[in-house]
Amino acid sequence: MKNPLFIVGLMLAAFVAVVGTIVVIGNLATDDLRDTSKGLKVISATPQPAVESKAETAAVDLPVASKIGPWPKIVFDDATYAFGRMAVNAKNQHTFVIRNEGDADLIMQEGKPTCKCTTFLVESKVLKPGEETKLVIDWKAGTTPDRAFRHGGSVYTNDPKNASVSFTVAGAIDMPVELLPNLWRVGSINREKTATFRGAIASRLTDRLEVESIESPSGKVTVKVSPMSAAEIASEKWETGFRLDVEIAADIPVGKFEEDLKINVKGVDLVPFVTAKLTARKYGNFMLQPLNGAMFTQETMVLELGQFPAAEGRRVKLLLIVDQKDMSDPFQITDIEADPPFLKASIEPSGTSTGSLHRYILEISAPPSRSFVHKTKSKSGHITIHTNHPSKESIDTEVLMHAH
C-alpha cells in the first residue's frame, strides 16, 4: 500500500501545474488578440449610437432674429400681385420691392415655391438699414383655364415681427378665344327642312378679336356673324364677342352628319383660326325610338346592350317608324351586316298606320352563344339593316355590349 502522504503530495503538485497553465494561456490569449487586431475591423457586440449623415441632419439655414436687438424691419407695398387675366400656356413676371426700415441688417432666404410653375428669387439677401432689393417672381400658366390661379412662395427673415412673408401672384387663366358651346350638336333634322343652331365666339383677353371668314368643307353649312349685344358681353365679362347663326342645308345626306368648320380670326396672337366640330342627324324615311327601357340614343344612333352572360344572350326592342309613300310591296328586311356577325334583327307591325307612316317593332338580339364579346365606345360594333324600301336607305346603328 502506497504512503498516503505521497498521494496527497502528487495531487497538490498536479493542482499547481493546472493553475499555472491556465494563467499562462490567459496572458498569451490577451496578447494574441491585441496583436492580430491591427488593421482589422473588430465588431463589438455592445450597441453603438447611430451616426447620422450631414445630409440627413442638416437643417435649412433660416435667418434667426436677435434676442436683444437692434432689429431689422422688412417693408413692402403689397405681398400679392393681381395680374388680372392671361392666356393658357403664357408666361409672366412681376417684381416686388423689399426695403429694410429697421436698425439692423435684414437677412432673407427664399423658401420653396407653391408649384413647379413658379420660381422666385431675392436679388440681395442682406439689406443694410435704408437699402432695398427686388423679389422677382416668374410663372407659367397651365394648359387649361383656371379662374383661381394663386401661386408664389415664402421669404424667411430675421425680422422678429415678420419671420415669414408669403409673396403671391393671383388671377385667372383663360383661353385666348372661346367657342360657345365647345361642341355644336344640332340634333335631329327632318327631311326636306334646313336646321339652325346658334353658337358664339368670344374672348376675355382682348377686344381686338375679329372673325374674318368661316369655311365649310361640304359647302352645306353657312354661318352669319354678328356682334354680341352689350348685355351679352357684360353677362360673361367678355372683352368682345360675336354671335354665330348656323344653318345646315336641307339636302345633306340621310344619317349622321359631321363637319369641322374652320373659323378664321385675327387680332389674337398665335391663334389664326378656331375649329368648330358640328354634328347633326338627318332623318329620312326611317326613325328609331327606344322601347321598354332600351338604352338607345337617337342623336348618335348608339344602341347599348349592356353586360350579359353569353350563354343567355340579350334582346332589345325599338320602335321603327317608316314612311312607305310610293311603296306597294310589304315592308321587309332584305339583308343584315353586323359586327359581331351573330347579331340578328327582325320586325313586326305595330298598330295602325297614319297616312304613309307605318310603325314596326324592331327587335335586335345577340342570341345565346359561347362567344365572349366586348364592344366599347373606342371599338364599337354595329348593325346595318337593309330593306326593300325604294329609297335604298339603310338602318345603321352602333352597338355597345359585353357578353361574358
C-alpha positions in Angstrom: 0.0 0.0 0.0 1.3 3.4 -1.0 2.1 6.0 1.5 -1.0 8.4 1.9 1.3 11.4 2.3 2.9 10.5 -1.1 -0.5 10.5 -2.8 -1.5 13.8 -1.3 1.7 15.4 -2.5 1.1 14.2 -6.0 -2.4 15.8 -6.0 -1.1 19.1 -4.8 1.6 19.1 -7.5 -0.9 18.4 -10.2 -3.2 21.2 -9.0 -0.4 23.8 -9.0 0.6 22.7 -12.6 -3.0 23.2 -13.9 -3.4 26.6 -12.3 -0.1 27.8 -13.7 -1.1 26.6 -17.2 -4.4 28.5 -17.1 -2.7 31.7 -16.1 -0.1 31.4 -18.8 -2.7 30.7 -21.5 -4.8 33.6 -20.4 -1.9 36.0 -20.7 -0.9 34.7 -24.1 -4.5 34.9 -25.4 -4.8 38.6 -24.4 -1.5 39.4 -26.3 -2.5 37.4 -29.4 -5.9 39.2 -29.7 -4.3 42.6 -29.3 -1.6 41.8 -31.9 -3.9 40.3 -34.6 -6.5 43.1 -34.4 -4.1 45.5 -36.1 -5.5 46.6 -39.5 -8.7 44.6 -39.0 -12.3 45.7 -38.3 -13.4 44.5 -34.9 -17.1 44.3 -34.5 -18.3 44.9 -30.9 -21.4 43.3 -29.5 -22.1 46.4 -27.5 -24.7 48.6 -29.2 -23.3 51.9 -30.5 -25.2 55.1 -31.3 -26.0 55.5 -35.0 -24.0 58.2 -36.8 -26.3 60.3 -38.9 -25.0 61.8 -42.2 -24.8 65.5 -42.5 -27.3 65.3 -45.4 -29.9 63.8 -43.1 -29.4 66.1 -40.2 -28.5 69.4 -41.8 -31.4 71.8 -41.4 -32.2 74.6 -43.9 -30.3 77.7 -42.8 -33.1 80.1 -42.0 -32.5 83.6 -40.6 -32.7 83.9 -36.9 -33.9 87.1 -35.2 -31.7 88.7 -32.5 -33.0 88.2 -28.9 -31.8 91.6 -27.7 -31.9 93.8 -30.7 -31.4 96.0 -32.6 -33.7 94.5 -35.2 -34.4 94.9 -38.9 -37.8 95.8 -40.3 -39.0 94.3 -43.7 -41.3 96.7 -45.6 -43.1 96.1 -48.9 -46.0 97.8 -50.7 -48.1 94.6 -51.2 -47.3 90.9 -50.9 -49.9 89.9 -53.5 -49.9 90.9 -57.2 -53.2 90.6 -59.0 -52.3 90.2 -62.7 -55.9 90.0 -63.9 -56.2 87.6 -66.8 -53.7 85.8 -69.0 -53.8 83.1 -71.7 -53.2 79.4 -71.2 -49.5 78.4 -71.7 -48.4 82.0 -71.4 -45.5 83.2 -69.2 -45.5 86.3 -66.9 -43.2 88.0 -64.5 -43.6 90.5 -61.6 -41.2 92.3 -59.4 -41.8 93.1 -55.7 -39.7 95.7 -54.0 -38.5 95.0 -50.4 -37.0 97.6 -48.1 -35.3 97.5 -44.7 -36.5 100.3 -42.5 -35.1 98.8 -39.3 -31.9 99.3 -37.3 -30.0 96.2 -38.2 -29.2 94.1 -41.3 -32.2 92.4 -42.8 -31.3 88.8 -43.8 -33.6 86.9 -46.2 -33.9 83.4 -47.5 -36.4 82.1 -50.2 -38.5 79.1 -49.3 -40.0 76.6 -51.8 -42.5 77.8 -54.4 -46.1 76.6 -54.2 -45.9 74.8 -57.5 -43.4 73.9 -60.3 -45.0 76.6 -62.5 -43.5 79.3 -60.3 -39.9 80.4 -59.5 -38.8 83.4 -57.4 -35.5 85.0 -56.3 -34.5 87.7 -53.9 -31.7 89.7 -55.7 -29.9 90.8 -52.5 -30.4 88.6 -49.5 -28.8 91.0 -47.0 -30.0 94.6 -46.7 -28.5 97.2 -44.5 -30.8 99.8 -42.9 -32.3 102.0 -45.6 -31.5 99.7 -48.5 -33.9 97.9 -50.9 -33.9 95.0 -53.3 -36.1 93.2 -55.8 -38.0 89.9 -55.4 -38.7 88.6 -59.0 -41.5 86.0 -59.5 -41.8 84.2 -62.8 -44.7 81.9 -63.6 -46.2 79.9 -66.4 -49.9 79.3 -67.0 -51.1 75.7 -67.4 -52.8 74.2 -70.4 -56.3 74.6 -69.1 -58.3 77.5 -67.8 -58.0 78.3 -64.1 -60.2 81.1 -62.7 -58.5 81.0 -59.3 -54.7 80.8 -60.1 -52.7 81.7 -57.0 -49.1 80.8 -56.5 -45.8 82.1 -55.1 -43.7 81.3 -52.1 -42.4 82.4 -48.7 -39.4 84.6 -47.8 -37.9 83.9 -44.4 -36.3 86.8 -42.5 -34.7 87.8 -39.2 -37.3 90.4 -38.6 -38.9 89.2 -35.3 -42.3 90.7 -36.4 -42.2 89.1 -39.9 -40.3 85.9 -39.7 -42.0 84.7 -42.8 -43.7 86.6 -45.6 -45.7 84.9 -48.4 -45.5 86.7 -51.8 -48.1 85.5 -54.3 -49.4 86.3 -57.8 -53.1 85.7 -58.4 -55.5 85.9 -61.3 -57.4 84.0 -64.0 -56.1 81.8 -66.7 -58.3 81.8 -69.8 -58.4 80.5 -73.3 -57.4 83.4 -75.7 -60.5 82.6 -77.7 -63.5 80.6 -76.6 -66.1 78.8 -78.8 -69.6 78.5 -77.3 -70.5 75.8 -76.9 -67.4 73.6 -77.2 -69.3 71.1 -79.4 -72.0 72.1 -81.8 -74.7 69.4 -81.6 -77.5 70.4 -83.9 -79.6 67.3 -83.1 -82.2 65.8 -85.4 -83.0 67.2 -88.8 -86.3 66.3 -90.6 -86.5 65.6 -94.3 -86.6 68.5 -96.7 -86.0 71.0 -93.9 -83.0 73.1 -93.0 -81.6 73.1 -89.5 -80.5 76.1 -87.5 -78.2 76.5 -84.5 -76.7 79.5 -82.6 -73.2 79.4 -81.3 -70.7 82.2 -80.4 -67.1 83.1 -80.3 -65.6 85.5 -77.7 -62.5 86.5 -75.7 -61.9 87.7 -72.2 -58.4 88.7 -73.0 -58.6 91.1 -75.9 -61.1 93.5 -77.6 -59.3 93.1 -81.0 -60.9 89.7 -81.9 -62.4 89.7 -85.4 -64.0 86.9 -87.4 -62.6 87.1 -91.0 -64.3 84.1 -92.6 -65.8 80.6 -91.9 -65.1 77.6 -94.1 -67.5 74.7 -94.6 -65.7 71.7 -96.2 -69.0 70.3 -97.6 -70.5 73.6 -98.5 -73.7 72.5 -96.7 -73.2 74.8 -93.7 -73.5 78.6 -93.8 -72.8 80.9 -90.8 -73.9 84.5 -90.3 -71.7 86.6 -88.0 -73.0 89.5 -85.9 -71.6 91.3 -82.8 -72.8 90.3 -79.3 -75.0 92.8 -77.6 -73.7 94.9 -74.7 -75.7 92.8 -72.3 -74.3 89.5 -73.7 -70.8 90.8 -73.3 -71.3 92.1 -69.8 -73.0 88.9 -68.6 -69.8 86.8 -69.0 -67.3 89.6 -68.8 -66.1 89.3 -72.3 -63.9 91.9 -73.9 -65.5 91.2 -77.3 -67.7 88.5 -78.9 -69.8 87.5 -81.9 -73.0 85.5 -82.4 -72.7 82.7 -85.0 -76.0 81.8 -86.5 -75.6 78.4 -88.3 -77.8 76.9 -91.0 -77.5 73.4 -92.4 -78.8 72.7 -95.9 -81.9 70.5 -96.3 -80.1 68.3 -98.8 -77.4 66.9 -96.6 -77.2 63.0 -96.7 -79.5 61.0 -94.6 -77.8 59.7 -91.4 -75.1 61.2 -89.2 -73.6 64.5 -90.4 -70.3 65.6 -89.1 -68.1 68.6 -90.1 -65.2 70.6 -88.8 -65.9 74.3 -89.5 -62.8 76.5 -89.7 -63.4 79.9 -88.2 -60.6 82.2 -89.3 -59.9 85.0 -86.8 -57.5 87.9 -86.4 -56.4 90.2 -83.5 -55.3 87.3 -81.2 -51.7 86.4 -81.0 -50.8 82.9 -82.2 -54.5 82.0 -82.9 -55.1 82.2 -86.6 -58.3 80.1 -86.5 -60.6 78.1 -84.3 -62.3 74.8 -85.3 -66.0 74.2 -84.5 -67.0 70.5 -84.5 -70.6 70.2 -85.7 -72.7 67.1 -85.6 -76.3 66.5 -86.7 -78.5 63.6 -87.8 -80.7 63.8 -90.8 -83.8 61.5 -90.7 -85.1 60.2 -93.9 -87.8 57.5 -94.3 -86.8 55.7 -91.1 -87.0 56.9 -87.5 -86.0 54.9 -84.4 -87.1 55.4 -80.8 -86.3 53.3 -77.7 -89.0 51.0 -76.2 -89.3 49.3 -72.8 -86.2 50.8 -71.3 -83.9 50.0 -74.2 -80.7 52.1 -74.0 -80.7 53.8 -77.4 -79.5 57.3 -78.1 -81.3 58.8 -81.2 -78.9 61.7 -81.8 -75.8 59.5 -82.0 -77.6 56.2 -83.1 -75.9 54.2 -80.4 -77.6 51.0 -79.0 -76.3 49.7 -75.7 -77.0 46.0 -75.0 -75.1 46.2 -71.7 -73.5 43.3 -69.8 -75.0 39.8 -70.0 -73.9 36.1 -69.9 -73.1 35.0 -73.5 -74.9 31.7 -72.8 -78.2 33.7 -72.1 -78.0 36.3 -74.9 -79.7 39.7 -74.9 -82.5 41.2 -77.0 -84.0 44.8 -77.1 -86.9 46.3 -78.9 -87.1 49.6 -80.7 -90.0 51.5 -82.3 -89.3 51.8 -86.1 -91.4 54.4 -88.0 -91.3 54.0 -91.8 -92.6 56.4 -94.4 -93.9 54.0 -97.0 -95.0 56.5 -99.5 -94.8 55.1 -103.1 -94.4 51.6 -101.7 -96.8 48.8 -102.9 -95.0 45.8 -101.5 -95.0 44.9 -97.8 -92.0 46.4 -96.0 -89.4 43.8 -95.0 -85.7 43.3 -94.1 -83.6 42.0 -97.1 -80.1 41.8 -95.6 -78.1 42.4 -92.4 -74.5 43.4 -91.9 -73.2 43.1 -88.3 -70.2 43.2 -86.1 -70.2 40.9 -84.2 -71.6 38.8 -87.0 -74.1 36.9 -84.8 -76.3 40.0 -84.2 -79.9 39.5 -85.5 -82.8 41.8 -86.4 -86.5 41.2 -87.1 -89.6 43.4 -87.5 -93.3 43.0 -86.9 -96.1 45.6 -87.5 -97.3 47.6 -84.5 -100.7 49.3 -84.5 -102.3 51.0 -87.5 -100.7 53.3 -90.0 -101.1 57.1 -90.1 -101.2 58.1 -93.8 -97.9 56.8 -95.3 -96.3 56.4 -91.8 -96.2 52.8 -90.6 -95.0 51.6 -87.2 -93.0 48.4 -86.5 -91.3 46.7 -83.6 -87.7 46.2 -84.4 -86.0 43.6 -82.3 -82.2 43.5 -82.2 -80.7 40.5 -80.5 -77.5 38.8 -79.5 -78.6 35.1 -79.5 -77.2 32.7 -76.8 -73.7 31.6 -77.8 -70.3 30.7 -76.4 -68.7 33.9 -77.8 -67.3 36.3 -75.4 -67.5 39.8 -77.0 -66.7 43.2 -75.6 -67.6 46.3 -77.8 -66.8 49.7 -76.3 -67.0 53.3 -77.4 -63.5 53.2 -78.7 -64.0 50.0 -80.6 -67.8 49.7 -81.1 -69.8 47.1 -83.0 -72.6 47.9 -85.5 -75.6 46.6 -87.2 -76.7 47.7 -90.7 -80.2 46.7 -91.8 -81.1 46.8 -95.5 -84.7 46.7 -96.6 -86.8 46.8 -99.7 -87.6 50.5 -99.3 -87.4 52.2 -102.7 -85.1 55.0 -101.2 -82.4 52.4 -100.7 -81.8 53.9 -97.2 -80.5 51.6 -94.5 -80.9 51.5 -90.8 -77.4 51.8 -89.3 -76.6 51.9 -85.6 -73.5 51.4 -83.4 -73.7 48.6 -80.8 -72.0 48.5 -77.4 -72.1 45.3 -75.5 -70.2 43.0 -73.1 -71.1 39.3 -73.5 -69.2 37.3 -70.9 
